[in-house]
Amino acid sequence: MAVLADKLKASAGQIARQMKRVIRIFQPEPVFKWHREMLRRQWAFNKRGRRGRPRTDKVLDRLVVRLARGNGWGNGKTEGELLNLGYRISDETVGSFLRRHTIALSHWLKENSEVQLVHE
């Protein structure tokens, strides 16, 4: 009977140690910490984000402005030259770049006024 009691105590102690390990994994403090971290990450993330079409590359933006200022071309001609360089964008995108950099039709008219006079 004493041997059985000793074995029972040993197995009960082993079970208790195993239970402590299991309980230690799920103690309240780590669970609360995980929850706080999850909430912090959730609220730090901007849910709205950017809407609409992503912006085009800034390198392309600078190239369009440089072509427009240097040559005085219109949107269609600039679009064609960019297509030759391997950039596929529309003439409306070229126009929006130029409007953003305040290079509008008035700039193009000033640049091409001599050509228009000769043509007329």
N, C-alpha and C positions, 0 to 999 in steps of 0.2 A: 504494500500500500504506500509506503514511503517513497518507493521508486516511482510509482505512478504519480504521486503528488509532485515529485521533483520534475518529472517530464512535463507535467501539466504547467508547472510554474515556468519552465524554460520555454515551452511553446507559447504561453501567454505573454511572456516578456518579448519574445520574437514578434508576435502579432502586434503587440503594443508599439514596438519600434517601427514596424512597417506602417502602422496607422499614423504614427507621428510624421513619417516621411510624406504620406499621402496628404495629411492635413496641412503640413507645412507648405505644400504646393498651393493650396487653396486658402491660405490664411487671408483675412479680410484686407490687410494693408496692400499687398501686391495687386489684388483685384481692383481696389479703389485707385491705385496708382495707374494701372492700365486704363481704367475708365477715364481718369483725368487726362491722360495723354491722348486718348482717342478723341475726347471732346476738344482738346486744344488744337489738335491737327485738323479736326473737322471745321472749326471756326476760323482757323488761320487760312484755310483754302477759300479763295474767292469763287463763290458759286456761280456768279454771273459770267465771269470770264469775258472774253472779247466776243462780240457778236458780229456776224456778217463774214464777209470774205477776208482772209488774212491779207495784211499789207504786203505789197511787193517789196523786193529787196532794195535796200538803200543804195547799193552800188548802181542798180538799174535807174533809180531815181536821179542820182547825180549824173549818170551818163545821158539821160534824156535832157536834163537841164543844160548840160554842156553842149550837146548837139544843137539844141534850140538857140542858145545864146550865140554860139559860134557861127551857125549857118543861116539862121533866120528861116528855117523851114517850117512848114505847117505840120499839123498833127499827122496827116497821112504820109507825108514824105519821111518824117522822123520815124514813123512806125515801119515803113519799108526799109529804111537803113538799119534799124534795130533787128529786123527779120534777117537781113543779110549778115548781121553779126551773131545771129543765133538766139536772139531774144524774141519770144513770141508774145506780144502784148497788143492790145487793140489801140486804135487811134483815140478812143475815148479815155483810155488809161493815160496815154501821153498827154491829152488835154488836162486831165485831173492833176498830173504832175506839174504841168506848167501853171495851172491856176494856183496850186499850192505854193509855188515859188513866185507868184505874181508876174508870171510871164504870160500875158494874155494876147489876144488878137491885136491890141494896140501896139505891142512890141513888134509883132510880126509885120504890121502895116508900116511902122517906122523903118524897119530894116529893108522892106521891099518897096518903098515909095519910089525909088529911082527906077526900079524895074517896071513898075506900073506906068510911070510917065513915059518911058521909052516904048512900052507896049501900046499905049494909046496913041 
